[in-house]
Amino acid sequence: MTAPLSLVVVNAGVSDPSSTKLLADRAASRVRALGQARGREITTTVIDLRELLPELPAALASQHFGEGFKRAIAALVDADGIIAAAPVYKAGASGLFTSFFQVLDNDLLIGKPVVLAATAGTARHALVVDEEMRSLFAYLRTLTVPTSLFAATEDWQDKALTGRIDRAALELMLLMESGFAKAVRDESWQSYQHEYGSAGGTELGIDLESDLMRLATGRSSKPKP
């Protein structure tokens, strides 16, 4: 019997209900329907990032993960596919969304198929998905599907949004079925560096009192004896 495929939905919407969650849920529902049609069971886990807000400061400051973060990370480790959805504020994905992914092990999501989705009040933010979010997930070395999802207020009644959701869901389904992410994890997981954040903790080893760093931070160099 073929094992179920695991789909994880990361929702950065902060209201309940929210347009971000609605878009993510529509995409997840379509993936499950495709799985059923193809004879594959899809199990779904939803990570609502607003529930992790109390744990976020410690995760950002010291990589100390509370129980909610630990459950979210465990779900992502086992994920065969991910739908990552964020609201757009001031021409960028929300800070909650980017902060969550920035504190994860840099190698945690290698090879994971991902659908990127975003919502906003105006179509002027439409490029945030491909210009900002796709760059973040490229750094994390995921396999983002070709079709990204964006919904402004006027898009919800547009059949074109349904068409994009269908395309993205099929692309994700095909990548999930390929088993690429699991093969990477099983065969080469130990060969990666597994650092946290862009600096990997190396900022702790910088001598902030050296002449060069004092000048770089706008302070005068130490007087010579």
C-alpha positions as CSV (number, residue, x, y, z in Angstrom):
1,M,0.0,0.0,0.0
2,T,1.3,3.4,-0.9
3,A,2.1,5.6,2.1
4,P,0.2,8.9,2.5
5,L,1.8,12.1,1.4
6,S,2.2,14.8,4.0
7,L,1.2,18.4,3.1
8,V,2.1,21.2,5.5
9,V,0.4,24.6,5.2
10,V,2.2,27.6,6.7
11,N,-0.3,30.4,7.3
12,A,1.0,33.8,8.3
13,G,-2.4,35.5,8.4
14,V,-3.0,37.1,11.8
15,S,-6.8,37.4,11.7
16,D,-9.4,34.6,11.8
17,P,-10.6,34.3,9.2
18,S,-8.1,35.9,6.9
19,S,-7.7,36.1,3.2
20,T,-4.2,34.6,3.5
21,K,-5.6,31.5,5.2
22,L,-8.4,31.3,2.6
23,L,-6.0,31.3,-0.3
24,A,-3.8,28.6,1.4
25,D,-6.8,26.5,2.2
26,R,-8.1,26.7,-1.4
27,A,-4.7,25.5,-2.7
28,A,-4.5,22.7,-0.1
29,S,-8.0,21.5,-0.9
30,R,-7.1,21.3,-4.6
31,V,-3.9,19.3,-3.8
32,R,-6.0,16.9,-1.7
33,A,-8.5,16.5,-4.5
34,L,-5.8,15.8,-7.0
35,G,-4.3,13.2,-4.7
36,Q,-7.6,11.5,-4.4
37,A,-8.1,11.4,-8.1
38,R,-4.6,9.9,-8.5
39,G,-5.1,7.4,-5.7
40,R,-2.8,9.1,-3.2
41,E,-3.9,10.0,0.3
42,I,-2.8,13.4,1.4
43,T,-2.6,14.3,5.1
44,T,-2.6,18.0,6.0
45,T,-1.0,19.8,8.9
46,V,-1.6,23.5,9.3
47,I,0.9,25.8,11.0
48,D,-0.7,29.1,12.0
49,L,2.2,31.3,12.7
50,R,0.2,33.7,14.9
51,E,0.1,31.0,17.5
52,L,3.9,31.0,17.6
53,L,4.2,34.8,18.2
54,P,4.9,34.3,22.0
55,E,7.9,32.0,21.2
56,L,9.3,34.1,18.3
57,P,11.6,36.5,20.3
58,A,13.5,33.7,22.0
59,A,13.8,31.9,18.6
60,L,15.2,35.0,16.9
61,A,17.6,35.9,19.7
62,S,19.0,32.6,20.7
63,Q,17.5,29.8,18.6
64,H,15.7,28.6,21.6
65,F,12.6,26.9,20.3
66,G,9.4,26.5,22.4
67,E,7.0,23.6,22.1
68,G,5.0,25.2,19.3
69,F,8.1,25.8,17.2
70,K,9.3,22.2,17.9
71,R,6.0,20.8,16.6
72,A,6.1,23.1,13.5
73,I,9.7,22.0,12.7
74,A,8.8,18.4,13.1
75,A,5.9,18.8,10.7
76,L,8.2,20.5,8.1
77,V,10.8,17.8,8.5
78,D,8.2,15.1,7.5
79,A,6.5,17.3,4.8
80,D,6.4,16.0,1.3
81,G,5.1,19.4,0.1
82,I,4.5,22.8,1.6
83,I,2.1,25.7,0.9
84,A,3.6,28.9,2.4
85,A,1.2,31.8,2.5
86,A,1.8,35.4,3.7
87,P,0.0,38.7,3.8
88,V,1.8,41.6,2.2
89,Y,2.5,44.7,4.2
90,K,4.4,47.8,2.8
91,A,5.5,46.0,-0.4
92,G,6.9,43.0,1.5
93,A,5.9,39.7,3.0
94,S,4.9,40.1,6.7
95,G,7.7,40.1,9.3
96,L,6.1,37.1,11.0
97,F,6.4,35.1,7.9
98,T,10.0,36.0,7.1
99,S,11.1,35.7,10.7
100,F,9.7,32.2,11.0
101,F,11.7,30.9,8.0
102,Q,14.8,32.9,8.9
103,V,15.2,31.1,12.3
104,L,15.0,27.6,10.9
105,D,18.0,25.3,10.2
106,N,19.2,26.6,6.8
107,D,19.2,23.0,5.5
108,L,15.8,21.9,6.9
109,L,13.8,22.5,3.8
110,I,16.3,21.3,1.1
111,G,14.5,19.8,-1.8
112,K,11.0,20.4,-0.4
113,P,8.4,21.3,-3.0
114,V,6.7,24.6,-2.1
115,V,3.8,26.6,-3.4
116,L,4.3,30.3,-2.6
117,A,1.2,32.4,-2.0
118,A,0.5,35.9,-0.9
119,T,-2.5,38.2,-0.4
120,A,-2.8,42.0,-0.3
121,G,-5.4,44.8,-0.7
122,T,-4.0,45.9,-4.0
123,A,-2.5,44.3,-7.1
124,R,0.5,46.7,-6.8
125,H,2.0,44.1,-4.4
126,A,1.7,41.2,-6.9
127,L,5.5,40.9,-7.6
128,V,6.3,40.4,-3.9
129,V,5.8,36.6,-4.3
130,D,8.3,36.2,-7.1
131,E,10.8,39.0,-6.2
132,E,11.0,38.5,-2.4
133,M,9.5,35.3,-1.3
134,R,10.9,33.2,-4.1
135,S,14.4,34.6,-3.2
136,L,14.0,33.6,0.4
137,F,13.0,30.0,-0.5
138,A,15.8,29.8,-3.1
139,Y,18.2,30.6,-0.2
140,L,16.6,27.7,1.7
141,R,17.1,25.5,-1.4
142,T,13.5,24.4,-1.7
143,L,11.9,23.5,-5.0
144,T,9.3,26.3,-5.5
145,V,6.7,25.4,-8.1
146,P,6.7,27.5,-11.3
147,T,3.2,29.0,-10.6
148,S,3.0,31.4,-7.7
149,L,-0.3,32.5,-6.1
150,F,-1.3,36.1,-5.4
151,A,-4.7,37.4,-4.6
152,A,-5.7,41.1,-4.3
153,T,-9.1,42.1,-3.3
154,E,-10.4,42.1,-6.8
155,D,-9.0,38.7,-7.6
156,W,-11.3,36.6,-5.5
157,Q,-14.2,36.7,-8.0
158,D,-11.8,36.2,-11.0
159,K,-11.8,32.7,-12.6
160,A,-8.1,33.3,-13.4
161,L,-7.3,32.8,-9.7
162,T,-8.9,29.4,-9.8
163,G,-6.9,28.5,-12.8
164,R,-3.6,29.5,-11.1
165,I,-4.5,27.5,-8.0
166,D,-5.2,24.4,-10.2
167,R,-1.8,24.8,-11.9
168,A,0.1,25.3,-8.7
169,A,-1.6,22.4,-7.1
170,L,-0.8,20.0,-10.0
171,E,2.9,21.2,-10.0
172,L,3.1,20.6,-6.3
173,M,1.5,17.2,-6.6
174,L,3.9,16.0,-9.3
175,L,6.9,17.1,-7.2
176,M,5.5,15.5,-4.1
177,E,5.0,12.2,-5.9
178,S,8.6,12.3,-7.2
179,G,10.0,11.7,-3.7
180,F,12.9,13.9,-4.3
181,A,12.9,15.7,-0.9
182,K,12.9,12.3,0.9
183,A,15.7,11.0,-1.2
184,V,17.8,14.0,-0.4
185,R,17.2,13.6,3.3
186,D,17.8,9.9,3.4
187,E,20.9,9.8,1.2
188,S,22.8,13.1,1.8
189,W,21.4,14.8,4.9
190,Q,24.7,14.5,6.8
191,S,26.7,16.3,4.1
192,Y,25.0,19.7,4.8
193,Q,26.1,22.3,7.3
194,H,22.9,22.7,9.3
195,E,23.4,26.3,10.4
196,Y,20.8,28.7,11.8
197,G,20.3,32.1,10.3
198,S,22.4,33.7,7.6
199,A,25.4,34.1,9.9
200,G,25.1,30.7,11.5
201,G,26.0,32.1,15.0
202,T,29.4,33.4,13.7
203,E,28.5,36.9,14.7
204,L,29.4,35.9,18.2
205,G,33.0,35.4,17.2
206,I,33.5,38.9,15.8
207,D,35.8,41.2,17.8
208,L,33.7,44.4,18.0
209,E,36.6,46.2,19.7
210,S,39.1,45.8,16.9
211,D,40.1,49.0,15.1
212,L,38.4,47.9,11.9
213,M,35.1,47.1,13.6
214,R,35.2,50.3,15.7
215,L,35.5,52.3,12.5
216,A,32.9,50.3,10.7
217,T,30.4,51.0,13.5
218,G,31.1,54.7,13.5
219,R,33.4,54.8,16.5
220,S,36.9,56.1,16.6
221,S,39.8,53.6,16.6
222,K,41.5,52.9,19.9
223,P,44.3,55.4,20.7
224,K,47.7,53.8,20.3
225,P,49.7,53.6,23.6
